[in-house]
Amino acid sequence: MAKKIPVASKPPMSRPREDLILSAPPVVHEDSKPRTLWLWFSSILIVGILLLGIGSFFALGLLKNFRDSLSPVATPAPITTLNVHRTAMYAGLDFTVTSVQYATSFADDDMHSSQGIVRLNMIAANKSPDHINVIYYDIARLLLPKSSPITPSNVNLSVDPASKTSASGWIDFPVNTAVQLSTLKLQLGSTTLGETLVTIPFSGAFDPGRYSDRTSQQGQTFNYYFHGQLLVYNLVTVDIRYSYQGVQAKAGQQYYSCNFRVDNPNGVSVAPGYGFDYLRLVLNGSLRPPVINTLSYSFNANTQGTTGRVVFIAPAGLKTLSLDFLVQYGSGGTDYTVTL
């Protein structure tokens, strides 16, 4: 009897567990609408800011124009003018007051500090070969009747016009009340230094020649012996002036410049030294040395016409000069009188 082999039974189908099933992650689709909206918003914001700025700029301009149109137009201060055209010399410069003006202010006066301004329109001319410098705040004063001299408040005039040139400009003086221009005067000169003062009245009597240089023509010959050698001094001219090389003389004094041509007829050079050593001006019995000398220290043999000068300071208005040639290394000298 055949043995019955048992047939294996098929295992029962089991239901899968839901917790063991791995699910794929959900697919998220990004929404592009928020980004697009943000870009539009930013663009509109930037354009709005630009438009606001441009609008503000034009609005401010319109507001300023409107405000300016409502503001009253400034009226220039009235100016009173007196023509003068008077000239006088100070410190080697010719100063001309062309006109004098009065106003409560001037458009180009940036130092206005008073109720009124007197302006002197002037020309400064340097006709000399010298470099001359002046300080107007020290030497320029406005003279009013029954008032103390007034110092400048502002200056627009060259302090050092070049040789052989002139320059125009103005000097302002502060005043506390309206003034009659014809009663005013300009004073030039330092009272601190005791200089000779120059006054230019704007009307009335005026003698500018009293301040001008004057030249006295000469033709005298002076013999001077030095160590037995003859030198011949030919006095050509004497210049009489209130200033020399830009330096104003003290009050009551003048410069006397003696201009020589010197001949040496000797066969050897003669060296008497500079004019400081042997030339003197005799004043009331005393001997005054020169303040300036350009005479040569020595004169070559057989030469003629060597030029030079000696300059003395003496009282103003002298009619004669007494020159003394000293005997060097000895005593005494020889006096010569010069008529001016």
C-alpha positions in Angstrom: 0.0 0.0 0.0 1.6 3.0 -1.1 2.5 5.5 1.6 0.6 8.7 1.3 2.8 11.6 1.3 1.2 14.6 2.7 1.1 17.6 0.5 2.4 20.7 2.1 -0.2 23.2 2.5 0.3 26.7 1.0 0.8 29.3 3.6 -2.0 31.6 4.0 -1.7 35.0 2.3 -1.0 37.7 4.9 -2.0 41.3 4.5 0.8 43.7 4.2 1.4 46.1 7.1 0.7 49.6 6.3 3.4 50.9 8.6 6.1 49.0 6.7 5.2 50.6 3.3 7.7 53.4 2.5 5.9 56.2 0.8 7.7 58.6 -1.7 8.0 62.2 -0.5 5.3 64.4 -1.9 6.3 66.6 -4.9 6.0 70.3 -3.9 5.5 72.7 -6.8 7.0 76.1 -6.1 4.6 79.0 -6.7 6.4 81.7 -8.7 3.7 84.3 -8.1 5.0 85.8 -4.8 8.5 86.4 -6.4 7.0 88.1 -9.4 4.8 90.4 -7.2 7.9 91.3 -5.1 9.9 92.3 -8.2 7.0 94.5 -9.4 6.6 96.1 -6.0 10.3 96.9 -5.8 10.4 98.5 -9.2 7.3 100.6 -8.5 8.9 101.7 -5.2 12.2 102.8 -6.9 10.4 104.6 -9.6 8.2 106.3 -7.0 11.3 107.5 -5.1 12.9 108.9 -8.2 9.8 110.7 -9.2 9.4 112.1 -5.7 13.0 113.4 -5.7 12.6 115.0 -9.1 9.3 116.6 -8.1 10.8 117.9 -4.9 13.7 119.5 -6.8 11.4 121.3 -9.2 9.0 122.3 -6.4 11.8 123.8 -4.4 13.0 125.8 -7.4 9.5 127.1 -8.0 9.1 128.0 -4.4 12.4 129.9 -4.4 11.4 131.8 -7.5 8.1 132.6 -6.0 9.7 133.7 -2.8 12.3 135.8 -4.7 9.5 137.4 -6.7 7.8 138.5 -3.5 11.0 139.8 -1.9 11.8 143.5 -2.4 14.7 144.3 -4.7 17.7 145.8 -2.8 18.2 149.4 -3.8 21.8 150.6 -4.0 22.7 153.2 -1.4 22.8 156.7 -2.9 26.4 158.0 -3.4 27.5 161.7 -3.2 30.6 162.5 -5.3 33.0 165.5 -5.3 35.7 165.7 -8.0 39.1 166.7 -6.6 42.0 165.9 -8.9 44.8 167.2 -6.6 48.3 165.7 -6.4 51.0 165.8 -3.7 54.2 163.9 -3.1 54.8 161.7 -0.1 57.7 159.3 0.4 58.7 159.6 -3.3 55.3 158.7 -4.6 52.8 161.1 -6.3 49.4 160.6 -4.8 46.4 162.0 -6.7 42.9 162.2 -5.1 40.7 162.0 -8.2 37.4 162.2 -6.3 35.8 161.7 -2.9 32.5 160.0 -2.3 30.1 159.4 0.6 27.6 156.6 1.0 26.1 154.6 3.8 27.8 151.6 2.2 29.6 150.5 -1.0 28.9 147.2 -2.8 32.6 146.2 -2.8 33.2 147.2 0.8 33.3 144.0 2.8 34.5 145.7 6.0 31.6 148.1 6.6 31.2 148.8 10.3 29.9 152.4 10.6 26.9 154.5 9.7 28.7 155.9 6.6 31.8 155.6 4.5 34.0 158.3 2.9 35.8 156.8 -0.1 38.9 158.5 -1.7 39.4 157.4 -5.3 43.2 157.7 -5.8 46.2 157.1 -8.1 49.6 156.3 -6.7 52.5 156.9 -9.2 56.1 155.9 -8.7 58.2 158.1 -11.0 61.5 157.2 -9.3 63.9 154.3 -10.0 63.4 153.1 -6.4 61.3 150.4 -4.9 58.9 152.2 -2.5 56.5 150.6 0.0 53.9 152.4 2.1 51.4 151.1 4.7 48.2 153.2 4.4 46.7 152.1 7.7 49.8 153.8 9.3 50.2 156.9 7.2 46.7 157.9 5.7 44.3 159.9 7.8 41.0 161.6 6.9 40.7 165.1 8.5 37.3 166.4 9.4 36.6 169.9 10.8 36.6 169.8 14.6 37.3 166.0 14.7 40.2 163.7 15.4 42.0 162.1 12.4 40.2 159.0 11.1 42.1 155.8 10.3 41.2 153.8 7.1 38.8 150.9 7.5 39.5 149.3 4.1 42.2 149.8 1.4 42.2 148.8 -2.3 45.3 150.7 -3.5 48.7 149.4 -4.4 51.2 149.7 -1.5 54.3 149.4 -3.8 53.7 150.5 -7.4 56.6 149.5 -9.5 59.2 152.0 -10.7 57.9 154.2 -13.5 54.3 152.9 -13.1 51.1 154.1 -11.5 48.1 152.2 -9.9 44.6 153.3 -9.2 42.3 152.3 -6.3 40.5 153.6 -3.2 40.8 154.1 0.5 37.7 153.9 2.8 37.3 155.8 6.0 34.4 155.2 8.5 32.3 158.1 9.6 29.3 158.3 12.0 27.3 160.9 10.2 26.9 162.5 6.8 29.7 164.9 6.0 30.3 167.9 3.6 32.9 166.5 1.2 34.4 169.9 0.4 35.5 170.4 4.0 37.6 167.2 4.1 41.4 166.7 3.8 43.7 163.8 3.3 46.8 163.7 5.5 49.8 161.5 4.6 52.6 160.7 7.0 53.3 158.9 10.2 52.9 161.0 13.3 54.3 158.1 15.3 57.6 158.3 13.4 57.5 162.1 13.5 57.5 162.4 9.7 56.9 165.5 7.6 53.1 165.5 7.0 51.5 166.1 3.6 48.0 167.5 3.5 45.7 167.6 0.5 42.5 169.7 1.0 39.6 168.8 -1.3 38.7 172.4 -1.9 40.2 175.8 -1.2 43.8 177.0 -1.3 46.4 174.3 -2.1 50.1 174.6 -2.9 51.4 171.1 -4.0 54.8 172.6 -4.9 55.8 172.8 -1.3 56.0 169.0 -1.1 57.8 168.6 -4.5 61.4 167.9 -5.2 63.6 170.8 -6.3 66.9 170.8 -8.0 69.4 173.7 -7.7 71.8 173.9 -10.6 75.5 174.4 -9.6 78.8 174.8 -11.3 81.3 175.2 -8.5 84.7 173.5 -8.3 86.3 172.4 -5.0 90.0 171.4 -4.8 90.7 168.7 -2.2 94.2 167.5 -1.4 94.8 164.0 0.0 98.3 163.1 0.9 99.5 165.8 -1.4 97.5 164.6 -4.4 94.9 166.9 -5.9 91.3 165.8 -6.5 88.9 168.2 -8.2 85.2 168.0 -7.1 82.8 169.5 -9.5 79.4 170.1 -7.9 76.8 169.7 -10.6 73.5 169.9 -8.8 71.9 169.9 -5.3 68.6 168.0 -5.0 66.3 169.3 -2.2 63.6 166.9 -1.2 61.4 165.7 1.6 62.0 162.0 0.9 64.9 159.9 -0.3 64.5 156.3 -1.6 61.1 156.1 -0.1 62.0 157.4 3.3 60.1 160.5 4.4 62.1 163.1 6.3 61.3 164.0 9.9 59.1 167.0 10.5 61.1 170.2 9.8 63.9 168.4 7.9 64.8 167.9 4.3 67.3 165.8 2.3 70.1 167.7 0.5 71.8 165.6 -2.2 75.1 167.0 -3.5 75.9 165.4 -6.9 79.6 165.5 -7.9 81.8 164.7 -10.9 85.3 164.0 -9.6 88.6 164.5 -11.7 91.9 162.9 -10.8 94.6 164.7 -12.8 97.4 162.7 -11.1 99.4 159.9 -12.7 98.5 157.6 -9.8 95.3 156.4 -8.1 94.2 158.4 -5.2 92.1 156.8 -2.4 90.6 159.3 0.0 88.0 156.8 1.3 84.3 157.2 1.1 82.5 160.5 1.4 81.6 159.5 5.0 85.3 159.9 5.9 86.0 163.5 4.8 82.8 165.4 3.7 80.8 167.3 6.3 77.9 169.8 6.4 78.5 172.7 8.7 75.4 173.6 10.7 75.7 176.3 13.4 79.4 175.6 13.9 78.9 171.8 14.2 79.9 169.2 11.6 77.2 166.8 10.3 78.3 163.7 8.3 76.4 162.4 5.3 73.6 159.9 5.7 74.1 158.4 2.2 77.2 158.3 0.0 77.9 156.9 -3.5 81.3 158.6 -4.1 84.0 156.1 -5.0 86.5 155.0 -2.4 89.4 155.6 -4.8 89.8 157.4 -8.2 92.0 156.0 -10.9 94.9 157.9 -12.4 94.1 160.5 -15.0 90.3 160.0 -14.9 87.7 162.6 -15.2 84.0 162.8 -14.4 83.6 160.0 -11.9 80.1 160.5 -10.6 78.8 160.2 -7.0 76.8 161.9 -4.4 76.6 162.6 -0.7 73.3 163.2 1.0 72.8 165.2 4.2 69.7 165.8 6.4 69.3 169.4 7.5 66.6 171.9 8.4 64.0 172.5 5.7 64.2 175.6 3.6 68.0 176.3 3.8 69.2 178.9 1.3 72.9 178.0 1.5 75.0 175.0 2.4 78.4 175.1 3.9 80.5 172.0 2.9 83.7 171.1 4.7 86.4 168.9 3.2 88.3 167.6 6.2 92.0 167.3 6.4 92.3 163.5 7.0 94.9 162.3 9.5 95.2 165.9 10.7 93.0 168.7 11.9 90.8 171.4 10.2 89.5 171.5 6.7 88.4 173.7 3.9 84.8 175.1 3.8 82.9 175.9 0.7 79.6 177.8 0.6 76.9 176.6 -1.8 74.0 178.9 -2.7 70.7 177.0 -3.4 
